[in-house]
């Protein structure tokens, strides 16, 4: 039997006004706050075996003042975990600044969808190991602007274009499930990965250990988990074992 490909379980730290939060279905009015100290959670996930963090700058995604989140990011980077960061990054100078700060992989969503030339420049400057696509999807269509606006593009249309431009990594979030622990839509992530040959990380709605195992067995590159970890429905320790 061939071994399964490398698979990464990535805890999410979503930042709003410097606090750790989760938004149900991306709705800013449906926010649950899990404390004012992002480093507390990062240290906990590190102690439970995490190697990566998926850090989201919600203020930036919503076009708000993101200074508190960027200060929190600097503290998180000092913990020593690898960091994938996204939210509100719209130009090459911001990408350069964040990568210079120590971010390992920059996830581009709205900017990559709306400005293909920026994605081309970012890939040329920093390479596909450090730039990822970030697709938020609702009913199979891509969303932008912090998932607040729908587009006419399907996930596969944008995914194929991302791959043609040279992306190798992509996060796919089912917005209708994100922050709800309603179950991971890993099937859509598998479809995207098969059609594009990108390494796809599935996000949104992880509710139980079987969802993690299903994503691993399906050959995905990883999963991102948020609310289920914060509310104790899942233990990060348990996610490292196959089933």
QUIFENLIN-V247067 format. One record per residue. N is the residue number from 1. RES is the residue in three letters. OMEGA is omega in whole degrees, -180 to 180 (999 if undefined). Layout:
n | res | omega
N | RES | OMEGA
N | RES | OMEGA
This chain:
n | res | omega
1 | UNK | 178
2 | UNK | 179
3 | UNK | 176
4 | UNK | 178
5 | UNK | 179
6 | UNK | -175
7 | UNK | -176
8 | UNK | 173
9 | UNK | -172
10 | UNK | 174
11 | UNK | 179
12 | UNK | 170
13 | UNK | 179
14 | UNK | -174
15 | UNK | 172
16 | UNK | -176
17 | UNK | 177
18 | UNK | -179
19 | UNK | 177
20 | UNK | -176
21 | UNK | 166
22 | UNK | 177
23 | UNK | 177
24 | UNK | 179
25 | UNK | 177
26 | UNK | -176
27 | UNK | -179
28 | UNK | 180
29 | UNK | -178
30 | UNK | -173
31 | UNK | 169
32 | UNK | -178
33 | UNK | -178
34 | UNK | 174
35 | UNK | -176
36 | UNK | -175
37 | UNK | 179
38 | UNK | -178
39 | UNK | 176
40 | UNK | -179
41 | UNK | 180
42 | UNK | 178
43 | UNK | 178
44 | UNK | -179
45 | UNK | 177
46 | UNK | -180
47 | UNK | 180
48 | UNK | 171
49 | UNK | -180
50 | UNK | 174
51 | UNK | -179
52 | UNK | 166
53 | UNK | 172
54 | UNK | -174
55 | UNK | -177
56 | UNK | 177
57 | UNK | -176
58 | UNK | 179
59 | UNK | 178
60 | UNK | 180
61 | UNK | -179
62 | UNK | 180
63 | UNK | -179
64 | UNK | 179
65 | UNK | -173
66 | UNK | -174
67 | UNK | -180
68 | UNK | 179
69 | UNK | 179
70 | UNK | 173
71 | UNK | 178
72 | UNK | 178
73 | UNK | 180
74 | UNK | 178
75 | UNK | 179
76 | UNK | -180
77 | UNK | -179
78 | UNK | -177
79 | UNK | 174
80 | UNK | 174
81 | UNK | 172
82 | UNK | -175
83 | UNK | 168
84 | UNK | -171
85 | UNK | 177
86 | UNK | 177
87 | UNK | 173
88 | UNK | 180
89 | UNK | -170
90 | UNK | -177
91 | UNK | -175
92 | UNK | -180
93 | UNK | 179
94 | UNK | 177
95 | UNK | 179
96 | UNK | -178
97 | UNK | -177
98 | UNK | 178
99 | UNK | 176
100 | UNK | 180
101 | UNK | 179
102 | UNK | 175
103 | UNK | -177
104 | UNK | -179
105 | UNK | -178
106 | UNK | -179
107 | UNK | -179
108 | UNK | 180
109 | UNK | -179
110 | UNK | -178
111 | UNK | -179
112 | UNK | 179
113 | UNK | -173
114 | UNK | -173
115 | UNK | -179
116 | UNK | -179
117 | UNK | 177
118 | UNK | 178
119 | UNK | 177
120 | UNK | -179
121 | UNK | -179
122 | UNK | 179
123 | UNK | 179
124 | UNK | -176
125 | UNK | -169
126 | UNK | 176
127 | UNK | -175
128 | UNK | 177
129 | UNK | -174
130 | UNK | 179
131 | UNK | 178
132 | UNK | 169
133 | UNK | -179
134 | UNK | -176
135 | UNK | 168
136 | UNK | -174
137 | UNK | 174
138 | UNK | -179
139 | UNK | 176
140 | UNK | -180
141 | UNK | -175
142 | UNK | 175
143 | UNK | 179
144 | UNK | 178
145 | UNK | -180
146 | UNK | 179
147 | UNK | -177
148 | UNK | -179
149 | UNK | 176
150 | UNK | 175
151 | UNK | 177
152 | UNK | -177
153 | UNK | 173
154 | UNK | 178
155 | UNK | -177
156 | UNK | 177
157 | UNK | 180
158 | UNK | 179
159 | UNK | 179
160 | UNK | 179
161 | UNK | 176
162 | UNK | -177
163 | UNK | 178
164 | UNK | 179
165 | UNK | 176
166 | UNK | 178
167 | UNK | 177
168 | UNK | -178
169 | UNK | 177
170 | UNK | 171
171 | UNK | 175
172 | UNK | -180
173 | UNK | 172
174 | UNK | -173
175 | UNK | -178
176 | UNK | -179
177 | UNK | -173
178 | UNK | 179
179 | UNK | -176
180 | UNK | -171
181 | UNK | -179
182 | UNK | -180
183 | UNK | -177
184 | UNK | 175
185 | UNK | -176
186 | UNK | -179
187 | UNK | 179
188 | UNK | 178
189 | UNK | 178
190 | UNK | 179
191 | UNK | 179
192 | UNK | -178
193 | UNK | -180
194 | UNK | -176
195 | UNK | -173
196 | UNK | -175
197 | UNK | 172
198 | UNK | 171
199 | UNK | -173
200 | UNK | 175
201 | UNK | -177
202 | UNK | -177
203 | UNK | 174
204 | UNK | 170
205 | UNK | 179
206 | UNK | -174
207 | UNK | -175
208 | UNK | -175
209 | UNK | -179
210 | UNK | 177
211 | UNK | 178
212 | UNK | 179
213 | UNK | 180
214 | UNK | 179
215 | UNK | 179
216 | UNK | -179
217 | UNK | -180
218 | UNK | 177
219 | UNK | 178
220 | UNK | -180
221 | UNK | 180
222 | UNK | 174
223 | UNK | 173
224 | UNK | -177
225 | UNK | 179
226 | UNK | -171
227 | UNK | -178
228 | UNK | 176
229 | UNK | -176
230 | UNK | -177
231 | UNK | 171
232 | UNK | 177
233 | UNK | 179
234 | UNK | 171
235 | UNK | 179
236 | UNK | 177
237 | UNK | -174
238 | UNK | -174
239 | UNK | -176
240 | UNK | -176
241 | UNK | 175
242 | UNK | 176
243 | UNK | 999
